[in-house]
């Protein structure tokens, strides 16, 4: 190789080096842009999973709170139902006692010779008690 180095050859060599350098920079910018986009999308995915987890955690807290409240309400309702049933039984016992007293009073008045409304009412009460016994 005995060719002389000319300015034209140096310019061509410089052009080739500049083309490689420019191509290298373009490829690096493309890689940088792709990497930046990937990192941004990765952050979005991470943020989405964090938000989803936070929402699920909040939902679980709300469910736990309402479950606790429902348990409290159910126990309160059971207590109220038991109290109500006890009061109803007490009232029924009192009504039974009053009915027996009323029947005894009407029967005593009937035995003393009171007629009219006493006899009618005693008969109605007796029929009512018979019907009630068979219901």
Wavefront OBJ file of the C-alpha trace (Angstrom):
o trace
v 0.000 0.000 0.000
v 1.895 2.920 -1.260
v -0.887 5.287 -1.914
v -0.452 8.758 -0.677
v -2.831 10.195 1.921
v -4.823 12.906 0.336
v -7.189 15.462 1.719
v -10.003 13.786 -0.150
v -9.216 10.448 1.543
v -9.044 12.193 4.940
v -12.383 13.871 4.280
v -13.932 10.569 3.288
v -12.521 8.907 6.405
v -13.851 11.806 8.527
v -17.262 11.473 6.827
v -17.351 7.750 7.580
v -16.380 8.360 11.212
v -19.004 11.124 11.484
v -21.634 8.805 9.947
v -20.783 6.047 12.427
v -20.776 8.554 15.285
v -24.117 10.004 14.167
v -25.603 6.528 13.743
v -24.305 5.554 17.184
v -25.883 8.677 18.747
v -29.222 8.033 17.015
v -29.237 4.404 18.171
v -28.359 5.504 21.726
v -31.157 8.116 21.710
v -33.629 5.496 20.488
v -32.479 3.106 23.230
v -32.730 5.906 25.795
v -36.260 6.792 24.603
v -37.352 3.145 24.740
v -35.824 2.741 28.207
v -37.490 5.915 29.472
v -40.852 4.797 28.082
v -40.416 1.364 29.637
v -39.500 2.895 33.018
v -42.534 5.200 32.860
v -44.864 2.305 32.019
v -43.277 0.233 34.787
v -43.968 3.077 37.251
v -47.567 3.224 36.025
v -47.935 -0.529 36.530
v -46.398 -0.280 40.002
v -48.649 2.652 40.875
v -51.690 0.786 39.578
v -50.875 -2.257 41.696
v -50.297 -0.045 44.763
v -53.585 1.769 44.204
v -55.412 -1.514 43.677
v -53.906 -2.896 46.890
v -54.783 0.306 48.790
v -58.341 0.210 47.510
v -58.646 -3.468 48.463
v -57.209 -2.738 51.932
v -59.701 0.106 52.436
v -62.531 -2.110 51.229
v -61.460 -4.838 53.670
v -61.403 -2.301 56.519
v -64.907 -1.142 55.594
v -66.134 -4.755 55.421
v -64.582 -5.513 58.814
v -66.189 -2.397 60.309
v -69.614 -3.240 58.901
v -69.279 -6.886 59.936
v -68.564 -5.733 63.474
v -71.554 -3.371 63.373
v -73.800 -6.100 61.963
v -72.736 -8.488 64.721
v -73.531 -5.808 67.301
v -76.927 -5.135 65.726
v -77.740 -8.837 65.510
v -76.898 -9.392 69.171
v -78.931 -6.313 70.099
v -81.872 -7.605 68.053
v -81.643 -10.994 69.746
v -81.638 -9.354 73.172
v -84.574 -7.154 72.195
v -86.482 -10.150 70.828
v -85.886 -12.064 74.073
v -87.005 -9.068 76.132
v -90.076 -8.595 73.957
v -90.975 -12.281 74.192
v -90.611 -12.157 77.980
v -92.843 -9.080 78.166
v -95.445 -10.694 75.904
v -95.489 -13.787 78.122
v -95.848 -11.567 81.181
v -98.765 -9.684 79.596
v -100.412 -12.970 78.581
v -100.096 -14.283 82.123
v -101.656 -11.079 83.444
v -104.455 -11.274 80.875
v -105.085 -14.898 81.821
v -105.266 -13.879 85.477
v -107.655 -10.999 84.676
v -109.820 -13.263 82.519
v -110.048 -15.848 85.293
v -110.935 -13.092 87.773
v -113.540 -11.701 85.376
v -115.038 -15.162 84.877
v -115.068 -15.790 88.639
v -116.752 -12.427 89.228
v -119.361 -13.019 86.537
v -119.946 -16.561 87.792
v -120.323 -15.289 91.374
v -122.804 -12.622 90.290
v -124.713 -15.230 88.278
v -124.871 -17.521 91.330
v -126.186 -14.603 93.393
v -129.060 -14.327 90.975
v -127.923 -11.460 88.748
v -129.370 -11.938 85.296
v -129.428 -9.968 82.067
v -126.047 -8.601 81.006
v -124.199 -10.678 83.646
v -125.568 -13.925 82.206
v -124.961 -12.830 78.590
v -121.420 -11.700 79.308
v -120.662 -14.861 81.311
v -121.932 -16.990 78.401
v -119.909 -14.961 75.846
v -116.767 -15.242 77.971
v -117.288 -18.971 78.422
v -117.732 -19.471 74.644
v -114.680 -17.341 73.952
v -112.584 -19.409 76.369
v -113.788 -22.636 74.754
v -112.915 -21.313 71.256
v -109.521 -20.106 72.512
v -108.778 -23.499 73.993
v -109.295 -25.164 70.605
v -107.344 -22.634 68.482
l 1 2 3 4 5 6 7 8 9 10 11 12 13 14 15 16 17 18 19 20 21 22 23 24 25 26 27 28 29 30 31 32 33 34 35 36 37 38 39 40 41 42 43 44 45 46 47 48 49 50 51 52 53 54 55 56 57 58 59 60 61 62 63 64 65 66 67 68 69 70 71 72 73 74 75 76 77 78 79 80 81 82 83 84 85 86 87 88 89 90 91 92 93 94 95 96 97 98 99 100 101 102 103 104 105 106 107 108 109 110 111 112 113 114 115 116 117 118 119 120 121 122 123 124 125 126 127 128 129 130 131 132 133 134 135
